[in-house]
Amino acid sequence: MLQVVTRRVSTPDFVSALVAEVNALMVRHVPTVRLRVEETQRQLAGIDDAIRNLLDLAERFGVTSAGPRLAEREAERARLQERLQQLGMQQEAHQATISLEMVRGMLTEMHGTLTDGYLQAKRALLTKVVHKVVMSGTGAELMYTFPLGE
């Protein structure tokens, strides 16, 4: 498994292709997230209008007439604000791209660990990279991850 990771998974060509594919996928989702942000902002504006109207009613006719509905609208507003915040984080994540320089630096560290590192360090790295190995009668399938967030 160590040789497979060293010779196939952690090669510059392989990882460059992977980075290009991940960057393309992330950029592809930006318009979808942007549309969700705009829709949530419209919903939030509608809720704000409804809250203003309910507050006007409460001022004219007393809190008891609009109080329960006002509480519902405030809860809806909090939910939409939370959703907007989550969508903003998604949008930022999709707009960020992975640089080849960062990946090359990580590959250099990985290769150093796999070739010159102590056994414990090799195991720790392989545990991060190798997600699953599926054995069959004709061979094995290696499923892996690439630790970009570290």
Residue pairs with C-beta under 8 A, 6 or more apart in sequence:
1 126
1 130
1 133
1 142
2 114
2 122
2 126
4 142
5 114
5 126
5 129
5 130
5 142
5 144
6 111
6 114
6 115
8 14
9 15
9 129
9 142
9 144
9 146
10 107
10 110
10 111
10 114
10 129
11 107
12 104
12 107
15 103
15 107
15 146
16 100
16 103
18 146
19 98
19 100
19 103
22 98
23 97
23 98
26 93
26 94
26 95
26 96
26 97
27 94
27 95
27 97
29 94
30 91
30 94
30 95
33 87
33 90
33 91
33 94
34 91
36 87
37 84
37 87
37 88
37 91
40 80
40 83
40 84
40 87
41 84
43 80
44 77
44 80
44 81
44 84
47 73
47 76
47 77
47 80
48 77
50 73
51 70
51 73
51 74
51 77
54 66
54 69
54 70
54 73
55 66
55 70
57 65
57 66
58 65
58 66
58 67
58 70
98 148
102 148
103 146
103 148
106 147
106 148
110 125
110 129
113 121
113 122
113 125
114 122
114 125
117 125
128 145
128 147
128 150
129 144
129 145
129 146
129 147
130 142
130 143
130 144
131 143
131 144
131 145
132 142
132 143
133 140
133 141
133 142
133 143
134 140
134 141
134 143
